[in-house]
Amino acid sequence: MRRHEEAFRIHCREQRDTQLGHACAHPGLSATTTSPTGPRSHPHGATMRHPGAPPLPSPQPRGACAMTAVGRQSGGRGRRAGGAPLRLRGRFPGSGAEPGRAGCAPPGMVSKGPLLRLLTAINRRRMKLLTGLAFVAYVASVWGNFVNMRSLQENGDQKVESKIEEAVAPLREKIRDLEKSFTQKYPPVKFLSEKDRKRILITGGAGFVGSHLTDKLMMDGHEVTVVDNFFTGRKRNVEHWIGHENFELINHDVVEPLYIEVDQIYHLASPASPPNYMYNPIKTLKTNTIGTLNMLGLAKRVGARLLLASTSEVYGDPEVHPQNEDYWGHVNPIGPRACYDEGKRVAETMCYAYMKQEGVEVRVARIFNTFGPRMHMNDGRVVSNFILQALQGEALTVYGPGTQTRAFQYVSDLVNGLVALMNSNVSSPVNLGNPEEHTILEFAQLIKKLVGSESEIQFLSEAQDDPQKRKPDIRKAKLLLGWEPVVPLEEGLNKAIHYFRKELEYQANNQYIPKPKPARMKKGRTRHN
Ligand SMILES: NC(=O)c1ccc[n+]([C@@H]2O[C@H](COP(=O)([O-])OP(=O)(O)OC[C@H]3O[C@@H](n4cnc5c(N)ncnc54)[C@H](O)[C@@H]3O)[C@@H](O)[C@H]2O)c1
């Protein structure tokens, strides 16, 4: 074998000398076992074959053949004879060999090349087409999803927005109220010199009449102190003055003594509507008796003038019509209304006792039915009852046949009368009311018409001790005070209806504010007074 190989090598050397590029192969040596680089390697990387080996196909062009041998010899980078590196670009079609590692294609595959190339090209196109189609389908599905999601989202967004709007509306209202209270703008106030400006105490000043009186006296430029235990009054009635330099609000019960310096006292503290004063009759009596004593004591101490807000109820169920100030009244001293009626009668008695005995300046206003904004909703009085029932579409309830008469004055008229009386020299009682008399049924029909309500009128059994007739004789007030009511009934009713409507809306939008409770009438209950 050795000898055989030796002979083969000699043969190759001879061939090198004569025929460059001749391919030699020893039968026992594979084409890949050509000698490594070095002086003995084939200058063009030609493969050596043994003479006995099967004949090679016709010699490859130099460049093509060089791809095989040189690639192997020099790790993928061949060298020309002169040492210049051989670039191995491309590969044999269909061989799958990497550039630089390529080998010569087997002879059989040469003829398959174009076919393979064609197939590959077709496959590539098909692949490209499929890939393109897949891509388009993908994009379409993504776009569809996106469009669906957007429409769903838009619908959802609209629903959520309307829900949010519903929830936010009352909050917005509240913020507006808060902003209003922060950037407080007070109603215009007159400037009064020190000499003309009075320090005025209003007991019950957070109530219906008291808050309107507060407005009037503040706007006239006086210093006003409101004292209230908020039994039936509320801060909202005077909140527009809170923080003003002329205004003071004190939470105090007049049943307890009070020590402040004042020039005038308007003593209004007392529940005024039947359900409220009947709720706790003993407290009503205390407020009207002990409370009035305390205020008279204060007036005496500081030399102030006191005006008592008395009532037409001192006439009871009157036997004279209309009632003038000389009429002594017709009151049941043990009836359900006695705590109020007799409480006010004894309060008047106290006033004149203090006047005669202590020289306290007193004024007594006998107030007849009054109505207007800030009056209590649900307090059981005729006007508020009818307005609320008409606004809420409920039946207007008339107790008895509806023929009993009432005369209602608008609150601004009353306030003007109170101020006129306070600043007058009239120390005897004066009626303040509107003499325009109407039956209860007429009131019901008028309010129904002004509200534009379809409510029916319902007749219920008569209330105990309900006065049949009530009409003030106001000749004294006209004569001595130059006062008489000026606001027509319908105009006043329209203002009250507007207020009640707003209040109902306010309550609906502010659920955190407790709705007015029904009339407080818990009889026979033991409680601390
Ligand atoms: N409104 C009318 O039609 C009418 C008619 C006749 C007489 N009056 C008299 O006018 C005055 C005011 O009546 P109104 O309609 O404004 O009633 P109102 O209930 O609205 O006001 C009374 C005020 O007095 C307060 N008060 C009650 N007890 C108190 C106490 N012990 N200490 C401190 N504050 C107390 C209440 O909290 C309320 O703010 C009352 O004295 C009433 O008797 C009113």
The ligand as an ORCA input file, in Angstrom:
! r2SCAN-3c Opt
* xyz 0 1
  N     -95.578     83.974     61.630
  C     -96.739     84.312     62.038
  O     -97.726     84.223     61.339
  C     -96.879     84.849     63.426
  C     -98.119     85.224     63.852
  C     -98.234     85.703     65.118
  C     -97.157     85.837     65.934
  N     -95.934     85.445     65.497
  C     -94.815     85.568     66.432
  O     -93.673     86.035     65.778
  C     -92.524     85.408     66.308
  C     -91.740     84.767     65.170
  O     -92.544     83.847     64.538
  P     -92.048     83.010     63.289
  O     -93.174     82.777     62.408
  O     -90.833     83.634     62.725
  O     -91.691     81.628     63.973
  P     -90.398     80.799     63.862
  O     -90.644     79.494     64.523
  O     -89.952     80.759     62.458
  O     -89.331     81.612     64.656
  C     -89.174     81.472     66.018
  C     -87.699     81.460     66.333
  O     -87.513     81.407     67.718
  C     -86.544     80.436     68.025
  N     -86.774     79.951     69.374
  C     -87.809     79.221     69.843
  N     -87.640     78.991     71.169
  C     -86.496     79.570     71.544
  C     -85.793     79.658     72.787
  N     -86.268     79.108     73.913
  N     -84.622     80.334     72.795
  C     -84.132     80.900     71.669
  N     -84.748     80.853     70.471
  C     -85.940     80.193     70.419
  C     -86.750     79.384     66.990
  O     -85.630     78.560     66.835
  C     -87.018     80.227     65.772
  O     -85.838     80.605     65.168
  C     -93.003     84.419     67.328
  O     -92.882     84.940     68.625
  C     -94.443     84.240     67.005
  O     -95.207     83.933     68.159
  C     -95.791     84.974     64.267
*
